[in-house]
Protein backbone atom coordinates (compact mmCIF):
# COMPACT_ATOMS: atom_id res chain seq x y z
CA UNK A 1 0.00 0.00 0.00
CA UNK A 2 1.19 3.49 -0.74
CA UNK A 3 1.96 5.67 2.25
CA UNK A 4 1.82 9.26 1.07
CA UNK A 5 2.87 10.37 4.54
CA UNK A 6 6.41 9.65 3.28
CA UNK A 7 7.63 12.02 0.59
CA UNK A 8 11.29 11.92 -0.30
CA UNK A 9 13.26 13.74 -2.97
CA UNK A 10 16.48 13.84 -4.96
CA UNK A 11 17.71 17.33 -5.81
CA UNK A 12 20.75 17.56 -8.10
CA UNK A 13 22.40 20.80 -9.16
CA UNK A 14 22.98 21.11 -12.93
CA UNK A 15 26.71 21.75 -12.71
CA UNK A 16 27.55 18.86 -15.05
CA UNK A 17 26.53 15.27 -15.83
CA UNK A 18 25.49 12.95 -13.03
CA UNK A 19 28.37 10.91 -11.64
CA UNK A 20 28.55 7.82 -9.46
CA UNK A 21 28.16 9.75 -6.21
CA UNK A 22 24.93 11.23 -7.56
CA UNK A 23 23.62 7.78 -8.47
CA UNK A 24 24.53 6.45 -5.01
CA UNK A 25 22.50 9.21 -3.33
CA UNK A 26 19.63 8.94 -5.80
CA UNK A 27 19.34 5.16 -5.45
CA UNK A 28 19.57 5.36 -1.66
CA UNK A 29 16.82 7.96 -1.43
CA UNK A 30 14.67 6.06 -3.95
CA UNK A 31 15.00 2.78 -2.06
CA UNK A 32 14.13 4.36 1.29
CA UNK A 33 11.07 6.06 -0.21
CA UNK A 34 9.89 2.91 -1.97
CA UNK A 35 10.52 0.72 1.08
CA UNK A 36 8.29 3.09 3.09
CA UNK A 37 5.59 2.88 0.43
CA UNK A 38 6.02 6.59 -0.17
CA UNK A 39 6.67 8.99 -3.01
CA UNK A 40 9.99 10.01 -4.52
CA UNK A 41 10.31 13.39 -6.23
CA UNK A 42 13.02 15.04 -8.30
CA UNK A 43 13.86 18.73 -7.97
CA UNK A 44 16.41 20.59 -10.10
CA UNK A 45 18.36 23.03 -7.92
CA UNK A 46 19.21 25.58 -10.60
CA UNK A 47 19.48 28.85 -8.65
CA UNK A 48 23.21 29.44 -9.17
CA UNK A 49 23.62 30.33 -12.87
CA UNK A 50 27.38 31.05 -12.67
CA UNK A 51 27.99 27.41 -11.69
CA UNK A 52 25.49 25.79 -14.06
CA UNK A 53 26.33 24.03 -17.31
CA UNK A 54 24.00 24.59 -20.25
CA UNK A 55 21.87 21.52 -20.91
CA UNK A 56 23.05 19.73 -17.76
CA UNK A 57 19.62 19.64 -16.09
CA UNK A 58 17.97 17.86 -19.00
CA UNK A 59 20.94 15.50 -19.34
CA UNK A 60 20.68 14.62 -15.65
CA UNK A 61 16.98 13.84 -16.00
CA UNK A 62 17.70 11.61 -19.00
CA UNK A 63 20.35 9.76 -16.99
CA UNK A 64 17.98 9.23 -14.07
CA UNK A 65 15.38 7.84 -16.48
CA UNK A 66 17.95 5.51 -18.05
CA UNK A 67 18.67 4.17 -14.57
CA UNK A 68 14.97 3.68 -13.84
CA UNK A 69 14.75 6.52 -11.31
CA UNK A 70 11.78 8.62 -12.39
CA UNK A 71 10.01 11.24 -10.29
CA UNK A 72 6.56 10.37 -9.00
CA UNK A 73 5.42 13.91 -9.72
CA UNK A 74 6.31 16.80 -12.00
CA UNK A 75 9.98 17.77 -11.84
CA UNK A 76 10.31 21.08 -10.01
CA UNK A 77 12.95 23.62 -11.07
CA UNK A 78 14.05 26.17 -8.53
CA UNK A 79 14.62 28.76 -11.25
CA UNK A 80 10.82 28.98 -11.61
CA UNK A 81 10.16 29.51 -7.91
CA UNK A 82 11.55 32.98 -7.21
CA UNK A 83 8.16 34.27 -5.99
CA UNK A 84 8.08 31.66 -3.21
CA UNK A 85 11.56 32.59 -2.03
CA UNK A 86 10.78 36.29 -2.18
CA UNK A 87 7.63 35.83 -0.09
CA UNK A 88 9.57 33.95 2.59
CA UNK A 89 12.30 36.58 2.61
CA UNK A 90 9.78 39.43 2.85
CA UNK A 91 8.17 37.73 5.85
CA UNK A 92 11.51 37.42 7.64
CA UNK A 93 12.44 41.03 6.88
CA UNK A 94 9.08 42.31 8.09
CA UNK A 95 9.59 40.57 11.41
CA UNK A 96 13.24 41.67 11.69
CA UNK A 97 14.34 38.03 11.56
CA UNK A 98 16.45 38.94 8.53
CA UNK A 99 18.45 42.05 7.70
CA UNK A 100 20.51 43.60 4.88
CA UNK A 101 24.27 43.24 5.23
CA UNK A 102 27.22 44.75 3.38
CA UNK A 103 29.98 42.70 5.03
CA UNK A 104 32.29 40.94 2.61
CA UNK A 105 33.98 37.60 3.17
CA UNK A 106 37.33 39.34 3.41
CA UNK A 107 36.02 41.64 6.10
CA UNK A 108 34.63 38.74 8.10
CA UNK A 109 37.83 36.71 7.82
CA UNK A 110 39.23 38.37 10.94
CA UNK A 111 36.39 36.84 13.00
CA UNK A 112 36.73 33.41 11.46
CA UNK A 113 34.16 34.18 8.79
CA UNK A 114 31.34 34.17 11.36
CA UNK A 115 28.89 37.08 11.25
CA UNK A 116 27.47 38.31 14.57
CA UNK A 117 27.09 42.01 13.74
CA UNK A 118 27.62 44.24 10.73
CA UNK A 119 30.92 46.06 10.48
CA UNK A 120 29.33 49.00 8.63
CA UNK A 121 25.97 49.97 7.09
CA UNK A 122 25.01 48.12 3.89
CA UNK A 123 26.44 49.66 0.74
CA UNK A 124 24.85 49.67 -2.70
CA UNK A 125 21.31 49.04 -3.83
CA UNK A 126 21.38 45.25 -3.48
CA UNK A 127 23.06 44.14 -0.26
CA UNK A 128 23.10 40.55 0.88
CA UNK A 129 20.31 39.47 3.24
CA UNK A 130 21.17 37.40 6.32
CA UNK A 131 19.10 35.53 8.88
CA UNK A 132 19.54 36.90 12.38
CA UNK A 133 20.81 34.07 14.59
CA UNK A 134 20.68 35.14 18.22
CA UNK A 135 22.51 33.45 21.07
CA UNK A 136 21.96 30.88 22.32
CA UNK A 137 20.99 28.84 19.26
CA UNK A 138 21.78 25.20 19.94
CA UNK A 139 20.11 22.81 17.50
CA UNK A 140 19.98 19.04 17.92
CA UNK A 141 18.31 16.32 15.88
CA UNK A 142 18.48 12.57 15.35
CA UNK A 143 19.81 11.69 11.94
CA UNK A 144 18.39 8.44 10.57
CA UNK A 145 21.88 7.07 9.92
CA UNK A 146 24.48 9.33 11.54
CA UNK A 147 22.75 9.44 14.94
CA UNK A 148 22.57 12.38 17.34
CA UNK A 149 23.74 15.67 15.82
CA UNK A 150 24.13 18.91 17.76
CA UNK A 151 25.42 22.31 16.71
CA UNK A 152 25.50 25.80 18.19
CA UNK A 153 24.48 27.71 15.09
CA UNK A 154 25.17 31.12 16.66
CA UNK A 155 28.71 30.25 17.72
CA UNK A 156 29.66 28.02 14.81
CA UNK A 157 27.88 29.65 11.87
CA UNK A 158 26.44 33.01 12.90
CA UNK A 159 24.04 35.07 10.81
CA UNK A 160 23.92 33.22 7.50
CA UNK A 161 23.09 34.45 4.01
CA UNK A 162 19.60 34.02 2.55
CA UNK A 163 20.11 36.11 -0.58
CA UNK A 164 23.51 36.94 -1.99
CA UNK A 165 24.76 40.38 -2.90
CA UNK A 166 24.86 39.30 -6.56
CA UNK A 167 21.09 38.78 -6.42
CA UNK A 168 21.06 34.99 -6.38
CA UNK A 169 19.19 33.00 -3.75
CA UNK A 170 21.21 31.13 -1.15
CA UNK A 171 20.81 27.36 -1.03
CA UNK A 172 19.62 27.38 2.59
CA UNK A 173 16.54 29.49 1.91
CA UNK A 174 15.57 27.78 -1.33
CA UNK A 175 15.86 24.25 0.01
CA UNK A 176 13.83 25.02 3.15
CA UNK A 177 11.04 26.72 1.19
CA UNK A 178 10.96 23.98 -1.44
CA UNK A 179 10.91 21.08 1.02
CA UNK A 180 7.98 22.64 2.86
CA UNK A 181 6.09 23.59 -0.31
CA UNK A 182 6.46 20.07 -1.72
CA UNK A 183 5.48 18.42 1.56
CA UNK A 184 8.80 16.61 1.87
CA UNK A 185 8.77 14.49 5.03
CA UNK A 186 12.12 12.74 4.62
CA UNK A 187 15.35 14.25 3.31
CA UNK A 188 17.90 11.63 2.26
CA UNK A 189 21.16 13.05 0.92
CA UNK A 190 24.94 12.86 1.22
CA UNK A 191 26.76 13.45 4.48
CA UNK A 192 28.52 16.49 2.98
CA UNK A 193 25.28 18.37 3.71
CA UNK A 194 25.00 17.20 7.30
CA UNK A 195 26.59 20.40 8.61
CA UNK A 196 23.98 22.50 6.78
CA UNK A 197 21.04 20.80 8.45
CA UNK A 198 21.06 22.78 11.73
CA UNK A 199 20.91 26.02 9.72
CA UNK A 200 17.95 24.70 7.81
CA UNK A 201 16.19 23.73 11.03
CA UNK A 202 16.76 27.24 12.44
CA UNK A 203 15.28 28.71 9.27
CA UNK A 204 12.32 26.31 9.35
CA UNK A 205 11.54 27.47 12.88
CA UNK A 206 11.87 31.13 11.86
CA UNK A 207 9.39 30.62 9.01
CA UNK A 208 7.01 28.41 11.01
CA UNK A 209 7.62 25.46 8.68
CA UNK A 210 7.75 21.76 9.60
CA UNK A 211 11.09 20.00 10.02
CA UNK A 212 11.39 16.79 7.97
CA UNK A 213 13.24 13.69 9.09
CA UNK A 214 16.85 13.60 7.91
CA UNK A 215 19.12 10.75 6.86
CA UNK A 216 22.60 11.51 5.57
CA UNK A 217 24.19 8.74 3.52
CA UNK A 218 27.89 8.01 3.70
CA UNK A 219 29.82 10.30 1.37
CA UNK A 220 31.35 8.75 -1.73
CA UNK A 221 34.96 9.91 -2.09
CA UNK A 222 37.89 9.18 -4.37
CA UNK A 223 41.11 7.41 -3.38
CA UNK A 224 42.45 10.67 -1.92
CA UNK A 225 39.39 11.19 0.26
CA UNK A 226 37.97 14.04 -1.82
CA UNK A 227 34.24 14.39 -2.43
CA UNK A 228 33.61 12.66 -5.73
CA UNK A 229 31.91 15.66 -7.38
CA UNK A 230 35.16 17.62 -6.91
CA UNK A 231 37.38 14.80 -8.14
CA UNK A 232 38.77 13.73 -11.48
CA UNK A 233 37.28 10.33 -10.65
CA UNK A 234 33.77 11.76 -11.10
CA UNK A 235 33.24 10.37 -14.58
CA UNK A 236 29.77 10.71 -16.11
CA UNK A 237 27.46 7.71 -15.82
CA UNK A 238 26.91 5.60 -18.93
CA UNK A 239 23.22 5.87 -19.85
CA UNK A 240 23.61 3.04 -22.36
CA UNK A 241 24.94 0.56 -19.79
CA UNK A 242 23.36 1.32 -16.40
CA UNK A 243 23.53 -2.11 -14.75
CA UNK A 244 27.20 -2.09 -13.62
CA UNK A 245 26.87 1.26 -11.86
CA UNK A 246 23.53 0.28 -10.31
CA UNK A 247 25.09 -2.93 -8.93
CA UNK A 248 28.04 -0.96 -7.55
CA UNK A 249 25.77 1.59 -5.86
CA UNK A 250 23.65 -1.22 -4.40
CA UNK A 251 26.78 -2.84 -2.96
CA UNK A 252 28.10 0.45 -1.56
CA UNK A 253 24.74 1.01 0.12
CA UNK A 254 25.60 -2.01 2.24
CA UNK A 255 23.29 -4.42 0.44
CA UNK A 256 23.96 -8.04 -0.60
CA UNK A 257 25.33 -8.15 -4.18
CA UNK A 258 23.79 -11.58 -4.80
CA UNK A 259 20.30 -10.09 -4.52
CA UNK A 260 20.69 -8.28 -7.86
CA UNK A 261 23.31 -10.48 -9.54
CA UNK A 262 20.86 -12.25 -11.85
CA UNK A 263 18.98 -9.13 -12.98
CA UNK A 264 19.23 -8.57 -16.72
CA UNK A 265 17.43 -5.24 -16.99
CA UNK A 266 17.09 -2.03 -15.06
CA UNK A 267 13.49 -2.80 -14.10
CA UNK A 268 14.30 -6.30 -12.87
CA UNK A 269 17.31 -5.03 -10.92
CA UNK A 270 15.33 -2.31 -9.17
CA UNK A 271 12.53 -4.77 -8.37
CA UNK A 272 15.00 -7.24 -6.89
CA UNK A 273 16.75 -4.46 -5.00
CA UNK A 274 13.53 -3.22 -3.47
CA UNK A 275 12.54 -6.73 -2.41
CA UNK A 276 15.90 -7.32 -0.70
CA UNK A 277 16.62 -3.82 0.64
CA UNK A 278 17.54 -3.61 4.33
CA UNK A 279 17.99 -0.07 5.65
CA UNK A 280 19.66 -1.45 8.77
CA UNK A 281 22.79 -2.31 6.77
CA UNK A 282 23.34 1.17 5.29
CA UNK A 283 26.96 2.13 6.10
CA UNK A 284 27.67 5.27 8.10
CA UNK A 285 31.02 5.64 6.32
CA UNK A 286 32.54 4.28 3.11
ABEGO torsion letter per residue (X at the ends): XBBAABBBBBBBBBAEBBBAAAAAAAAAAAAAAAAAGBBBBBBBBBABAAABBBGAAAAAAAAAAAAGBBBABBBBBAAAAAAAAAAAAAAAAAAGABBBBABBAAAAAAAGGBBABBABBBBEABBBBBBBBBOBBBBBBBBAAAEBBBBBAAAAAEBBBABBAAGBBBAAAAAAAAAAAAGBABBBBBAAAAAAAAAAAAAAAAAGBBBBBBBBBBBBBBAAGBBAAABAABBBBBAABAAAAAAAAAAAAGBBAAAAAABABAAAAAAAAAAABBAAABBABX
